[in-house]
Amino acid sequence: MADLFSAVDRLLRGEGEFAATPTVERTPVRSQLLIIVLFGATYGAVMGSYGGLAGDGWKQALISAIKVPWLFGVTFLLCLPSFFVLNVLAGLVSDFRRVLNALLGFQAIAALVLSAVAPITFLLNVSTNFYQLMVLWNGVAFAAASITGHVVLRRLYRPLIAGNPRHLVLYRVWMFLYIFVGIEMGWVLRPFIGDPSLPVQFIRRGAWGNAYMELLRIFHRVLH
C-alpha cells in the first residue's frame, strides 16, 4: 500500500517514471492500471450509493464500483487499435511505448480526480432526491476529471511533439476519439447511479442509443 501511495505522489508531481522525460527505467504501466482500478472503483462505489445502501442499494454501489474502471478500460481498448495504426502510418511507432504511458497517465489522473470529488458526490447523494441532478453532477465530475487528465496528457506529450510535430495531430485525434467513445460507452454501460424507482440492473435494457441527445434532454429537465 505504501508503494501505491508513493506511486500516486510521483504521478501527481510528474516525477520518476511518470515524468515527461522519465528519469528511471522502470515502466509505470502496472502502477497506472492499479490506480485506475482502485481509485475508479472508489468513485464508482460512492456514485452508485445514491438512494442508500439499504435493500438492494448495496448491489448498485458494488456494480458501479466495477463499472467505472470497466468504462475506462473498454473506452481505452476500443480507441487503441485505430490509434496505433495511425501512429504506424505516421511513422511514429518507435515512440509508441512513451505514447502508451502518456495515455494511461491520462486515465490514472482522471481516476484520482474522481476519487478526490467523491466526498462531494456523497454529500449530494444524501442531500437530494433529484435523480436528474445527480446524473448531471456526475457528468460534470467526469468532465472535470477528463479536463485535468487532458492537462497532464499535454504535458507528457510535449517532448514527443517537440521531437516530431506529427504527434500534435495524433494527440488531438486521440482526445476526439476518447471523448466521443467515452461518452457513448458511459451511456451504453448505464446505470452507474441507479434510479431508486427501477430495479438494480448491471446493464439497463435498451442500452443502445444516442448519448448526446439524452444529455440535451437531461439539461432541459434540470433547467426546467
DRENPAFI-137394 format. One record per residue (C-alpha): residue number from 0; y, z, x. Coordinates in steps of 0.001 Angstrom, whole numbers, m for minus. Each point is the difference from the previous one (the first is absolute). Layout:
% residues N
NUM|Y|Z|X $
...
This chain:
% residues 224
0|0|0|0 $
1|2358|784|2878 $
2|m699|m3485|1394 $
3|885|m1540|m3368 $
4|3348|1778|m259 $
5|717|m860|3624 $
6|m639|m3658|m863 $
7|2291|317|m3042 $
8|2742|1402|2235 $
9|m362|m2878|2486 $
10|2|m2534|m2839 $
11|3199|1398|m1496 $
12|1663|79|3400 $
13|m1310|m3442|978 $
14|m1479|1337|3229 $
15|m3222|m417|1968 $
16|m2429|m2452|m1556 $
17|2376|m405|m2976 $
18|2934|m1239|2090 $
19|1297|m3550|m365 $
20|m1156|m491|3588 $
21|m2899|2486|259 $
22|83|2336|2993 $
23|m3731|798|m244 $
24|m3036|m2249|m276 $
25|m1884|1714|m2819 $
26|m39|m1825|m3313 $
27|1759|1710|m2922 $
28|m2111|m1686|m2709 $
29|m2270|2977|m686 $
30|2936|2399|m310 $
31|1904|m2447|m2190 $
32|m2932|m436|m2394 $
33|m538|3767|m198 $
34|3685|549|m809 $
35|m65|m2699|m2689 $
36|m3080|1492|m1664 $
37|907|3704|169 $
38|3706|m177|m803 $
39|m437|m2803|m2524 $
40|m2677|2066|m1764 $
41|2311|3026|0 $
42|2675|m1890|m1887 $
43|m2574|m1581|m2291 $
44|m1332|3406|m1015 $
45|3497|1240|m865 $
46|888|m3201|m1846 $
47|m3231|176|m1998 $
48|605|3619|m984 $
49|2603|m1043|m2582 $
50|m1117|1579|m3258 $
51|m1650|2939|1762 $
52|m3471|635|1392 $
53|m1489|1560|m3129 $
54|m2797|m1819|m1801 $
55|m475|m3378|1649 $
56|3355|171|1788 $
57|m1621|849|3333 $
58|m1996|m3235|m223 $
59|3179|m2075|m76 $
60|1357|1916|3006 $
61|m3220|m710|1906 $
62|m26|m3660|m1031 $
63|3608|m470|1092 $
64|m716|1730|3330 $
65|m2642|m2666|599 $
66|2022|m2925|m1295 $
67|3225|395|2009 $
68|m1737|m530|3381 $
69|m2079|m2677|m1725 $
70|3217|m1730|m1092 $
71|1237|m11|3600 $
72|m3329|m1302|1259 $
73|m576|m2713|m2594 $
74|3549|m1330|316 $
75|m303|m67|3783 $
76|m3380|m1760|m21 $
77|1124|m2601|m2538 $
78|3046|m913|2091 $
79|m1555|205|3471 $
80|m2219|m3161|127 $
81|2775|m2426|m919 $
82|2431|1822|2283 $
83|m2456|m219|2892 $
84|m395|m3758|m545 $
85|3784|m410|4 $
86|187|1888|3307 $
87|m2677|m2273|1464 $
88|1809|m3138|m1187 $
89|3268|1326|1436 $
90|m1656|583|3392 $
91|421|3760|m203 $
92|m3630|1110|m93 $
93|258|1619|3439 $
94|2476|2510|m1491 $
95|m2058|723|m3092 $
96|m1326|3362|1192 $
97|3572|1269|280 $
98|810|m1627|m3346 $
99|m2945|1795|m1621 $
100|1150|3349|1409 $
101|3495|m657|m1393 $
102|m1336|m878|m3462 $
103|m2166|3121|m128 $
104|2963|2035|1242 $
105|1968|m1270|m2989 $
106|m2679|1286|m2380 $
107|m388|3317|1809 $
108|3744|691|m216 $
109|m17|m946|m3692 $
110|m2842|2478|m647 $
111|1906|2742|1830 $
112|3165|m637|m2012 $
113|m1986|147|m3242 $
114|m1502|3358|958 $
115|3499|1247|878 $
116|1280|m736|m3532 $
117|m3144|1433|m1627 $
118|1730|3375|m738 $
119|2721|m1839|m1963 $
120|m2649|m1928|m1914 $
121|m1783|3265|m793 $
122|3259|1549|m1248 $
123|577|m2985|m2297 $
124|m3616|175|m1186 $
125|532|3515|m1336 $
126|3554|m628|m1223 $
127|m358|m2981|m2318 $
128|m2405|m1549|m2472 $
129|1759|m3388|146 $
130|m2853|m2126|1311 $
131|2039|m3157|608 $
132|2475|1978|2101 $
133|m2859|1192|2216 $
134|m1270|m3558|365 $
135|3488|m1073|1068 $
136|420|2967|2371 $
137|m3272|m709|1761 $
138|1030|m3622|349 $
139|3226|1183|1656 $
140|m2027|2268|2326 $
141|m2190|m2903|1091 $
142|3078|m2199|468 $
143|1647|2653|2211 $
144|m3204|325|2025 $
145|m152|m3783|431 $
146|3638|m219|1101 $
147|m540|2734|2594 $
148|m3165|m1730|1189 $
149|1991|m3221|243 $
150|2523|1674|2337 $
151|m2807|1181|2281 $
152|m1760|m3371|m156 $
153|3215|m1734|1046 $
154|287|2350|2989 $
155|m3586|m708|1042 $
156|530|m3737|m436 $
157|3213|m90|2037 $
158|m1636|m501|3444 $
159|m2384|m2562|m1527 $
160|2951|m1950|m1407 $
161|1793|246|3344 $
162|m3060|m1518|1666 $
163|m393|m2795|m2553 $
164|2469|m660|m2856 $
165|m2835|m1358|m2171 $
166|m1030|3599|m602 $
167|3183|455|m2063 $
168|m1104|m2685|m2467 $
169|m3465|1500|m311 $
170|1435|3487|m360 $
171|1928|m1205|m3039 $
172|m3091|m1764|m1347 $
173|m1990|3244|289 $
174|2607|2015|m1850 $
175|61|m2511|m2860 $
176|m3803|m168|m207 $
177|m490|3757|211 $
178|2620|903|m2604 $
179|m1073|m2738|m2426 $
180|m3713|817|263 $
181|606|3764|103 $
182|1919|58|m3274 $
183|m2624|m2116|m1750 $
184|m2885|2092|1368 $
185|1776|3171|m1083 $
186|m3|m1428|m3521 $
187|m3633|m1145|123 $
188|m1273|3345|1370 $
189|1813|2107|m2610 $
190|28|2678|m1273 $
191|1277|2049|2914 $
192|1841|2501|m2175 $
193|m2085|9|m3146 $
194|1406|m3|m3506 $
195|m899|3360|m1646 $
196|m517|m1847|m3293 $
197|m2732|m2196|1518 $
198|m3430|906|1417 $
199|m393|277|3776 $
200|m1029|m3358|1474 $
201|m472|m1170|3564 $
202|1243|m3496|m880 $
203|1706|m599|m3312 $
204|m1483|m2617|m2305 $
205|1919|m3239|9 $
206|1329|816|3470 $
207|992|m3528|930 $
208|3499|m1050|m941 $
209|3488|m594|1333 $
210|1304|3132|1730 $
211|3545|m1319|206 $
212|411|m502|m3750 $
213|m1372|3488|m588 $
214|2536|1471|2453 $
215|2816|m1598|m1985 $
216|m1399|1510|m3217 $
217|m219|3451|1618 $
218|3640|m182|1141 $
219|996|m985|m3526 $
220|m1872|2939|m1579 $
221|1458|2541|2445 $
222|3565|m1268|m375 $
223|m234|m36|m3803 $
